[in-house]
Amino acid sequence: MLVSAKDYEDFYLSRTGRVMRDVLRQKIRKIWPHAKGARLLGYGFAYPYLDLYRPEAEITVGAGRVEMGVLPWPEKEHNAALLAASQALPFESNYFDNVMLIHALEHAGSVRALLQETWRVLRSNGRMLLVIPNRTGLWSMASWSPFGLGTPYSRMQIVDFLREEQFDIESVRPALFALPSTRNFTHNMAPTLERIGPYIMPALAGVYIIECTKKVYARVNPDSGSKVPAGGRWIYVPKPAGSVGGT
């Protein structure tokens, strides 16, 4: 079973891990073609995917879950990896342009707390990308793989969570149709299955790749008595007593 960051690293160095990584990297790159000059955070175990953007991003930070530990990253360069609790990310509000949650949400003690913290550290209209194990997919049943641990979700479950926490959904894409196997035959079939899988067996996708944006409402004058968003959530602000008619 994968428990520590070293276990995850060893999996990604295996043949099966490399096949899975290459499939997901290709799809992630299509969603985010570039990140030139961006501030990018990866939370969970996102290092195999952060490497895509590190040469062009202004800042790239890899934050590991507290319970799994963290490895130095990137290799042979100044360390940009740290440990972070999902309920209290150690970053300023509105700091990052892009956030990746990979091997993260399915392990969160509070999904809402992690999404709220991600919303906080994203700038206005910042983009978030999640890779989430599909509840009906075969990879969620492979306990020896990273996507066979934690809580898998259906498409509607995770979309509902995101909308409730003030994210606009940009796209939801099924991915990882390769069978969860260590056999060479299944590795060789992976590219073909990724091409035809979304059309013939979308419910068996191993993961969903979801892109969303931080939703920010324009504030209004509190004196108007209108609803005002606080942290993305609506509250009512009463008029001052002296402005109420008849007083």
C-alpha positions in Angstrom: 0.0 0.0 0.0 1.2 3.5 -0.8 1.6 5.4 2.5 4.5 7.8 2.2 5.8 10.2 -0.4 8.6 7.8 -1.1 6.0 5.1 -1.9 4.4 7.4 -4.4 7.8 8.2 -6.0 8.6 4.5 -6.3 5.3 3.9 -8.0 5.8 6.7 -10.5 9.3 5.2 -11.3 7.7 1.8 -12.2 6.6 1.0 -15.7 2.9 1.2 -14.8 3.5 4.5 -13.0 5.3 6.0 -16.0 2.5 4.9 -18.4 -0.1 6.5 -16.1 2.0 9.7 -15.7 2.5 10.1 -19.4 -1.2 9.7 -20.2 -2.2 12.3 -17.6 0.6 14.7 -18.5 -0.5 14.7 -22.1 -4.1 15.5 -21.2 -3.1 18.1 -18.6 -0.9 19.9 -21.1 -3.8 20.1 -23.5 -6.0 21.8 -20.8 -3.2 24.1 -19.7 -0.9 24.6 -22.8 1.4 26.9 -21.0 2.0 28.7 -17.7 4.4 31.4 -18.7 5.1 33.8 -15.9 2.4 32.2 -13.6 2.6 31.4 -9.9 1.7 27.7 -9.7 1.0 25.5 -6.7 0.7 21.7 -6.7 -0.9 20.1 -3.6 -1.0 16.4 -2.7 1.6 14.6 -4.8 1.7 16.7 -7.9 5.5 16.7 -8.6 5.3 14.4 -11.7 3.0 17.0 -13.3 4.5 20.3 -12.0 7.6 19.5 -14.0 5.6 20.3 -17.1 5.5 24.0 -16.2 8.5 24.7 -14.0 10.8 26.0 -16.8 8.3 28.7 -17.8 6.4 29.6 -14.6 7.5 32.5 -12.4 7.1 30.4 -9.2 6.4 26.6 -8.9 5.7 25.2 -5.4 5.0 21.6 -4.5 3.1 21.1 -1.2 2.8 17.6 0.2 0.0 16.3 2.5 1.1 16.2 6.2 0.2 12.6 6.6 2.4 11.4 3.7 5.5 13.5 4.2 7.5 15.3 1.5 10.5 14.7 -0.7 13.0 17.3 -1.9 11.9 18.7 -5.2 13.1 19.4 -7.8 16.3 17.3 -7.8 19.7 19.0 -7.9 18.1 22.5 -7.6 16.9 24.8 -4.8 14.1 23.0 -2.9 10.6 24.1 -3.7 8.7 21.5 -1.7 7.1 21.7 1.7 4.5 20.2 4.0 1.1 21.8 4.3 -2.1 21.0 6.2 -5.2 21.0 3.8 -7.2 23.2 6.3 -4.5 25.9 6.5 -2.3 26.3 3.4 0.7 28.5 4.4 0.3 31.1 1.6 -1.1 34.6 1.2 -4.6 35.1 -0.1 -4.9 35.7 -3.9 -1.2 34.6 -4.4 -1.4 31.9 -7.1 -2.5 32.0 -10.7 -3.0 28.2 -11.0 -3.4 25.4 -8.5 -3.2 21.6 -9.1 -4.8 19.2 -6.7 -3.5 15.7 -7.5 -3.6 12.8 -5.0 -5.2 15.4 -2.7 -8.9 15.8 -2.5 -9.7 12.1 -2.2 -7.5 12.0 1.0 -8.8 15.3 2.6 -10.3 15.0 6.0 -12.6 17.9 4.9 -13.2 18.3 1.2 -14.8 21.7 1.8 -12.0 23.0 3.9 -9.4 22.1 1.2 -11.5 23.7 -1.5 -12.1 26.8 0.6 -8.3 27.1 1.2 -7.6 26.6 -2.4 -10.2 29.3 -3.3 -8.5 31.7 -0.8 -5.0 31.3 -2.2 -6.1 31.7 -5.8 -6.2 35.1 -7.4 -9.4 36.4 -8.9 -10.4 34.2 -11.8 -7.5 32.0 -11.1 -7.6 28.4 -12.4 -7.6 25.1 -10.6 -7.1 21.7 -12.0 -8.1 18.5 -10.2 -7.4 14.9 -10.9 -9.9 12.8 -9.1 -10.4 9.0 -9.0 -13.7 8.0 -10.6 -15.9 6.0 -8.3 -17.0 3.6 -11.1 -13.6 3.3 -12.6 -11.3 0.3 -12.4 -8.4 2.2 -11.0 -10.4 3.1 -7.8 -10.4 -0.7 -7.1 -6.6 -1.1 -7.5 -5.4 -0.5 -3.9 -1.8 -0.9 -5.1 -2.1 2.3 -7.2 -2.3 6.0 -6.1 -5.9 6.2 -7.4 -7.0 3.1 -5.5 -6.6 4.9 -2.1 -8.8 7.5 -0.5 -12.4 8.3 -1.4 -13.3 8.2 -5.1 -16.1 10.4 -6.5 -18.7 10.4 -9.2 -18.7 13.2 -11.7 -21.7 14.9 -10.2 -20.5 14.6 -6.6 -17.3 16.5 -7.3 -19.0 19.1 -9.5 -21.5 19.8 -6.8 -18.7 20.3 -4.2 -16.9 22.7 -6.5 -20.0 24.8 -7.3 -21.0 25.0 -3.7 -17.5 26.4 -2.9 -17.7 29.1 -5.5 -15.9 27.6 -8.5 -17.1 27.8 -12.1 -16.6 24.5 -14.0 -14.7 24.9 -17.2 -14.4 21.3 -18.3 -14.7 17.7 -17.0 -12.8 15.1 -18.9 -12.6 11.4 -18.3 -9.1 9.9 -18.5 -6.9 6.9 -17.8 -8.7 4.1 -19.6 -5.7 1.9 -19.5 -6.4 -1.2 -17.4 -4.8 -1.1 -13.9 -2.3 -3.8 -14.6 1.5 -4.3 -14.6 1.4 -6.4 -17.7 3.2 -5.1 -20.8 0.2 -5.9 -23.0 -1.9 -3.4 -21.1 0.8 -0.8 -21.2 1.1 -1.1 -25.0 -2.7 -0.7 -25.3 -2.8 2.5 -23.2 -2.6 5.0 -26.1 -5.4 3.2 -28.1 -7.7 3.0 -25.1 -7.2 6.7 -24.3 -8.4 7.6 -27.8 -11.5 5.4 -27.9 -12.3 5.3 -24.2 -14.2 8.6 -23.9 -16.6 7.4 -26.7 -17.2 3.8 -25.8 -16.7 3.4 -22.1 -16.7 6.8 -20.3 -18.0 5.3 -17.0 -14.8 3.2 -16.7 -12.4 6.1 -16.8 -9.9 5.9 -14.0 -10.0 9.6 -13.2 -11.7 12.8 -14.0 -9.6 15.8 -14.9 -11.6 18.9 -13.9 -10.6 22.5 -14.7 -12.4 25.3 -12.9 -12.0 29.0 -12.1 -12.4 31.0 -8.9 -15.7 32.7 -8.9 -15.7 36.3 -7.6 -18.7 38.5 -7.3 -18.5 42.2 -7.6 -19.1 44.0 -4.4 -21.9 46.5 -4.0 -22.4 49.5 -1.7 -23.2 48.1 1.8 -25.5 51.2 2.4 -27.8 49.9 -0.3 -29.0 47.0 1.9 -28.1 44.6 -1.0 -26.4 41.2 -0.6 -22.6 41.4 -0.3 -20.3 38.5 -1.0 -17.9 37.7 1.9 -15.2 35.2 0.9 -17.4 34.2 -2.1 -20.5 33.6 0.1 -23.5 35.8 0.3 -24.4 37.7 3.5 -27.0 40.4 4.2 -25.7 43.8 5.3 -28.4 46.0 7.0 -28.7 49.7 6.3 -27.5 52.1 9.0 -30.3 53.1 11.3 -30.2 56.7 10.3 -30.8 55.8 6.6 -34.1 53.9 7.2 -37.1 55.8 6.0 -39.4 57.2 8.7 -36.7 57.6 11.4 
